[in-house]
Structures are given as structure tokens and as C-alpha cells.
Amino acid sequence: MLYNYILLAQAQHAIPGFLIIPFLLLIGLIASGPIFFGHFWEHNYKKIAVTLGLTVLAYYLFVLGDVHMPAHTLAAYFTFAVLLSSLYIAAGGIYLNVNAKATPLINVALVAVGAVLANFIGTTGASLLLIRPFMRLNAHRLKPYQIVFFIFIVSNAGGLLTPLGDPPLFIGFIKGVPFFWTLQHLFIPWVISIILLCTLFYFVDSRNKGDEIVAHLDNPEPSTGKTEFSFTGRRNLFWLAIIIGAVFLDPNVIDALPHIYYDGNKFSYIREIIQLSAAFMCFRFSSKEALAGNQFNFHPILEVVFLFFGIFFTMMPALQLSAEIASSPAYANFITPNFLYWATGSLSGFLDNAPTYANFLSLAMAKFDLAQNNVEDVRQFAAGTSAAGMETLIQLEAISLAAVLFGAFTYIGNGPNFMVKAIAESAGVKMPSFFAYILRYSIPFLLPIFLLVWFLVVHLRLF
């Protein structure tokens, strides 16, 4: 029934192929703008992203007469932007300094801690809390590859264990996936990924013998004494706890919560109001010393908010066209865990992993006549208790692994990637371009790990 409904809906709102041009244009500008016309791009990226996003949105509303897709996209973007912005502001008022001699082992230990921490305060919160201490620690030997591995480990793979960790898993949670499902089913893949990434980082970092001071960092002198930690901004921990706790205020789980009901879905707004209020209180009462120490400003988060507005809305046609192809009866037998892993992963790296996760979750569930807007159906799909049996659980594992891990493949794969890049560049680090990031780091370092995780976990199903 739902399977046929999806096909009917797509027939009613046929998506013309040319509608993916704004998305391709935006991705092309993100990749080439900072290289070929940096000054123009820096001053106009907000207008360009918003204009392209609104152009596609207007076509959906006034030409296709489709309100369904824009409404769901707006809800997903709003939740995404509020959570990332709140965590950014809260973490910006917490100043952590590591007084130690920078060594490969210390660096690996710091990003490993970040990988664990990401599951409690999100990849965004962990990235913002640790990126500046990480750069200060390595001020005399700071190189772009160190920031890239930080993005790999802390900003992406680390957040695989809880819905708080990464936006795709958070979307799964608010749709009905149990909170501890990820910890139960993705722990071993998380261990494999983190160990391999940390090992690679250790060997690459061991070759760094340079003496490169980044002038914009405070406390550039390395310590030769014992390792010490200093911490300022404890009051922000209270507001950070409120922001994280508000994640659980889901009207699909707690019926009594106020919500907006549309198209069979309950959309939260109380959660977002609480998070924004806590973020305001964070900034209003943050330690001035902590804000100054972190060189806090709103530029990185504004870059994410505006660019991802354009990305979320311009990628609607790309997601629907891919779903239209995959949901055809001729391709139904190809919707397997292997297909879902590589399809979700490939799109997550270039279309942002949160909406990609939601799209492929819907596609996989439709194959078994289950609805992603039905909490009980999602729970059955995650538990493998539907008529399809354990196959659905394995499919959800494949989708979840791919969405989180492949989010590190490009700067636009996951929200924190862009923020870390912007913070590093504001400190004077010459980060690789969009394509250089992929060619120099993602393909040689990430792709072999993705292959190994797929072969062991999804293909052989050893774990």
C-alpha cells in the first residue's frame, strides 16, 4: 500500500531533470568559489545559497504544487540548524586548554576522547569543544592533515553510538528508532573505525617534524613539563545539559508534548524553543574569558546555517529522483543491505547525511510496506520483528553506518565539517580545497576503511 502510494506521489509530482541544476551549481560554487574567486564568494555565499534554495522551493510550491516535500525538508532543516547552533554557542563558552608537549600519541589520545565525547554532546559539541585546544596544542607543528583527521574522527565517526552523536541518528531517533539501538548494534563497527582511523593518524602524525607556528593561536609555546588541563566556563555545562536533554522531547514518543500535526507526522517545536532559549542564556552569561580564549564569533555557524539552507532545499530534486529510480518495481530486488550501504554512503558524502538517511530509511521501509512516519513501524523495522524478519534490522545497520561514516567524505557531508574548517582557516590554517580534501585524504584514508566495514559488517555480517 505505502509502496504504491510513493509511486503515485512521484507520478503526481514528476520531477524534471533540470531541477537538479541549482544543486549542482551550489556544490560547484562551494568547491570552486574559495579557490577562483574567494573575495566574491566570501561576501556573497549567503545570498547565492539562499537564492538557489528559494528558487527550487518556489518551483515545488507554485509549479509542481507540492507542499509535502518542502514541509518535511523545512522541518528537518529547522531541527538541524537549531541543534547545531545551540551546541555551537554552548561549546563556544567553554574554554579547555591542554598544557602538554604535542606528540602523535597525545594527539591520538585527544581525538579518541573526542570520539567518545561526541556520543554525549554530539559531533558538533565535541568538535567545537576540542578543535581550539587541539590547534593550540599543535601550534608549533599544526598542519592541514591534523584538522582533516580531527574531522574524520571527532566530527563524524565518533558519533556513531547514540542519537545524540550525529544528525542522521538523531533523525532516526525522532522517527522511532530506540535510543540505545545504535549502541547495541553499531558498537563493534565504531570500535573498528575509530581504531583504524587513530592508527592511521598516529603514523601520519609521526612523520611531522616541522616547526610551523600559526600566529593567530593563543598560547603557541609548547609545554615541556607535565600534562595539565585548564577549564573555564563551567556554568555553560548546565545549559549544555538542557540543550542535550531537550533532544528527548519528541512528540512521537511523548504524546502530551505540544506539536504541529501535518501529513501524518508530529513536528516538534517545544524542543527547538528550549534549545534556542538555553543557547541565548549560554551566550548572555558565558565567561568573557572563555569567549575570548576561544576567539568566539558567529561566522562559522552562520556559514553552516546559510549554506545548508541552500543545500537542504536544492537537493530535494536529487533525493527524489534517486528515490524514484530505486523505488521502481524493476529495482525492488536490488534494495539490499549492500545497496543501501553504498547508495546511502555515496549520497551522504555529497548531499548531507541527515536528509539522505531519512530518504533511504523511507525507501527501505517502503519495500516492506512500512511507513517511516509511523513510530511503531519504525520500531519494528529497527528490531527486525516485522514480517520481513531480521533483514530490516540489517538494512537499518547499513543505512546508519553509511550515513555517519561517509559524512566525513567531503566538507558538506556533515554540518560540523564546515564549522571545523572555518575555525581552522580563521586561525591561519590553509585547509585543502573541496576536491583536494577528497583526493588527498578521503579516498586514500577513508575509502579503505569504508570497504573493510562494509565487507565485515554488512556483507559477511560477522558482527
N, C-alpha and C positions, 0 to 999 in steps of 0.2 A: 504494500500500500504506500508506504513512505517512499520507496524506491521509485514507483510510478509517479508520485507527487513531484519528486525532484525533477524527473524528466519533463513533466508537464510544465513546471515553473520555468525551466530553462527554455522550453519551446515558446512560452508566452513572452519571455523577455530575452529574445535571441540577442546574443552579444556580438556585435560586429567586430571583426578582427582589428580594424584600425583603432579601436578604442584602447588598445594596449600601447599606442604610441606615446601618450603622456607619461606612462610609467617608464618606458624605455628611455624617453628623453630625460626624465628626472634622474634615473640611475646613471645615465651617461654624463649628466652635468655634475652629479656628486663625485663621479670618478675623475672627470677631466677638469672641472672648474678650478679646484685649488692649484692645478698644475699650470694650465694655459692662460687663465685669466683670473688669478687669485684675488686681486683687489676688487674687481667687479663682483665676483662670486661672494666674497665676504660681506659685501654691502647689500646684496640683492637676493641671497638664497632664500630668505623668508618669503619675499614677495613671489618668487618663482615657485617654491614648493606649495604655497597656499593657492596660488592661481591655478596651477595644474590640478591640484586636488579638487578645487571647487569646479573646475571645468568638467571633470569626469562626474562629479556629484550632480551637477546640473543636467548632464546628459541622461543620467539614470532617472532623475525626477521628472524632467519635462519632455524627454523624447521617448524613453522606454516606459515611463510611468511606473517605475519600480521603486517603491519605498522600503520594501523588505530588506534588501541588501544594504542600502545606506544606513538604515536604522541600526542594524546589527553591527555594522562597521563603526558607526559613531559610538555605540555603547562600548565596544571593545577598545577603541582609541581612548575614550574618556577614562576608563578604568586603568588602562596602560599609562597614560600621561599623568594621572593623579598619583598613582603609586610610585612611579619613578621620581616625580617632582618632590613628593613628600619625603622619600628616602634620601634624596639628594640634599635637601635642606637640613634634615635632621643630622645626617652624617657630616655635613659641612661645618656644624658647630661642635664637632668632637675632634679634638686635636690629639693625635697619637704620634709620639716620636720614639724611634728606636735608636738608641745610642750604642752602636756596635761597629766593629770592623766588618765592612762588606766583604763577604766571601760567597762563593757559589752555594755552600751549604746553608748559610744564613738566609740567602735569597730563596732557596727552595723551601726552607722551613717557613718563611713568611708567607709565600704563596700557598703552601699547604694549609696553614692556619686559615688563610683567606678562603680556601676551598671548603673547609668545614664551616666557617662563619657564614658563608653565603647561604647555607641552608636555614639559618636562623633569621638573618636580616636581609636576605635577598642578594643576588649578584650585584644589584645596583648599590645597596648599602655597603656591602663588603668592599666593593671596588672603590667607592668614594672614601671609605674609612681608611683604606690601606694604600691607595695609589701614591699619595703625597709622602707618607713615611717611607714607602718603598723607593721613591725617587730621591728623597733626602739621604737615605742610607747609601745609595749608589751614586751620590753626586759626583765623585771623582772618577767614576767608570760607567756612567749612565749611557746606554746605547739603545737604539730603537728596538732591537730584538728583545730586550728585557721587558719593555712595555707590551710587546706583542705576546710574549709568553704569559705575562700577567693577564692579558685579555683572554687568552686561551683557558687559563686555569681558574682564575678568580671570577672573571666576568661571565663565564659560560659553564664549562664542565663541572665546576664546583657545586653549582646549584641544582644538581640532579636528584637530590634525596627528599626534598619536601616541596609542596606547592608554593611555599614562600621563596624558594630558591630562584625560580626562573619564571618569567611571564607565561610561557606555554603551559607549564604545570599548574600555575595559578588559574588559568582559564579552565583547565580540566577539573580542578577542584570546585570551582563555582558552578560547573555543569553537572557535578555529581560524583566525580572520582573521589573515593575515600582519602582522607588526609594522609594516612600512613601507607597508602598503596605504593607510592614511589619508593619509600624506604624499604619496603618489603620486597619489591620486585626489581629494583634498579641498583641495589647496594653493590653487588659484585661488579657490574659494568662500571659503576662510579669508581670503585677501587682500581680496576684495571686502567681506566682512562687517566685518573689522577697520578698513579704510579708511573705510567709511561710518559706522560707529559712532564712530570717533575724530573724524571731521569734524563729526558732529552734536554730539558732546561739546564740541568746540572752540567752536562757535558759541553753544551754550547757556552755556558757562562764560564766554565773553567778555562776557556781559551781567551777570555777577556783580560788582557794585561795592560790595557790602555790607561791613560790619565786624562780624562775628559771632564772638565768642570762645567756644569751648567749654571750660568751666572744668576739665573732667576730663582734658584732654590735657596731657601734659608738654611742655616747650619750646614754649609758644604763640607766642613772639615771632618774627615772620618775619625772615629774613635779607635784608639789602640788599647783601651782598658777593657774592663768587664762589660758585659752586655747589660744594658739598663733600658727601662721603658718609662716614659713620662706620659701622663694622660690628663687632659684638660677638657672640660665640658660635660661633667657628669650629669648635670641637670637635663641634658638632651636625651639621656638614656630613658628617662621617664616618658618623654613624648615619643621617642622611637618605639617604646613598648606599646604605646597606644596605637601608633600607625600600624604596627605589625598585628596587634590584637584585633584591629578593625577588619583585617582580612577575613576573619571568620564570620563576620556579619553578613551572611549570604541569605537572601530571602528564599532561595531554592532549598535551603536546609532548615532555616528558621522561619516558619510561616508567618509569625507575628510581626516580622520586620516590615516597615513601610517599603513599598516598591512601586515601580511603574510596570504595569502588565501590558505587554504588546506581543501579538503574534505567537501566543502560547509560551512566552518567556517572561520571567520576572527579572526586571533590571533594577539593580541596587542604586541608591543614591545616598542613603544614610552613611554607608561605608566611606564613600568619597568625601562627604561633608566632614566627617570626623577626621579623616586623614589630612585634608586641607587645613582644618582648624588646628590640628596638632602641629602641622608644618609651620603655620603662621606663628604659633606660640614658641616653637623652636627658634625661629629667626628673631622674634621680638625679644626673647630673653636669653639668647645664646651668649656665651662668654665672648667678649670682644677679643680677648687674647687668642681664643681658639679660631675665630673667624679670620683674624689677621695671620695667624700661623698657617692656616690652610689657604691663604690668599683667596678667600671665598668670593665668588661673584656668580651671577646668574647666566653668564654666557654659555657655558657647556649645556645646561639643561634647556635653555631656550633653543639652542641649535637642535637638540633632540626633539623637542616638542614641535617645532615648525617643520623640520624635515620629515618627521614621522607622520605628521598630519598629511603631507603630500603623499608619502609612501602608502599609508593605510588606504587612502581613497583612490589613488591612481592604480593600485594593484588589484582593486575589485574585479576588473575585467579579466586580468591574468589568472586570478584564482578561479573565477567562474568558468573560463574557457578550459582550464586544465581539469576541473571537476566534470565538465560536460563531456570531455573526451573519455575520462576514466570511468564515468558512471554509465556509459553506453553498455547495453547488454552484451555487445560484442567483446567488451573488455572486462566483464564482471569476473571471469575466471582468473584474470591477471591481478586482481586486488588481493594480494597475498602479503604476509609479513615482509618478505624480501622486497616486493614492490613498494610497500608503504614506507619502509626504512629509507630507500634511496630516493623515492619521489618526495617524501616529506623533507628529507635532508637537503636535497638539491634546491628545492624552493625556499627552505628556511634560510639558507645562506644568502639569498638574493631578494627575498620578498618579506623579510622579517619573520621570525619563527613563531610568534604568538598567533597571528591570524592563520598562518599556514597549518599550525597544529589543529586549530578549530576546524579548518576546511577538511583536512584529511580524517579527522575524527568523525565528522559528519558523513563523509564518503564511505568510510569503513563500516560505520553502523548502518548506513542505508542498505548495504549489501545484505544485511541480516534482518532487514525490516525493523530496525530500531531507530529511535529518534534522539538526537543529541539535545533537544530541548525538553526531554522527559528525564527527570533525575533518576527515576527507577530504572529506566532503560540503560542509562549510562552506568549505573552501579552494576547491573547485570553484565554489561559489556566488559567492565573492568574486572569483575570476579570470574568471568568465564562460566557463568551459571545460566546463560541464555540457551536457546535451542541449538545454537552453533557450537556450544561447548567451549573448551579451552582455547580454541582458535581465536576467539575475540580477545582474550587476555594477552595472547602473544602479539596480536596486531597492535594493541594499545602500547605494549612494551616497545615495539618497533617505532611507532609514531613518537612516543615520548623521548626515547633515546636520540632519534634523529633530530627532532626539533631543538633539543637543548645542545647537543654536541655540535651540530652543523651551524648553530647560531654564531660560532666563532669564525666561520669561514671567510666572512667579509665584515667590513665595518658596519654595514647596515643589517646584518643578521640578527643582532640583539641590541636593545637600547643602550646598555652600559658601554658597549664597544665605542660608540661615538663620543660618549662623555669622557672616557679614559683617554681617548685620542686627543680630544680638545684640551683636557687638562695638561697632558704631556706637552702638546705644542705650545700652550701658553707659558710653559716653563722653559721653552727653548729647545725641546727635543724635536729633531727633524724626522717626523714619522713617515713611513713609506706611503706612497700613493695607493689608491684603491687597488690597482692592478698589481703593483709591486708587492703589496701585502699578500695577495693571493699567490703570486708566482714564487716569491722568496720564502714564504712561511707556511701558508695554508696547505699548499699542495705537497711540499716535501715533509712537513712535520705532522699535519693533522690527518691528511688523507690515509696514510698507512694505519693510523690508529682507528679511523672510522672503518676501514676494511677489516681489521682484526676484531673489533667489537661486533661488526655485522656477522663475520664468519663464526665466531664462538657463541654469541648470544642469540642472534636472530636465525641464522642458517642452521647451525648444528644444534641450537637450543640446549647447550650444556649447562646453562645457569638459569 
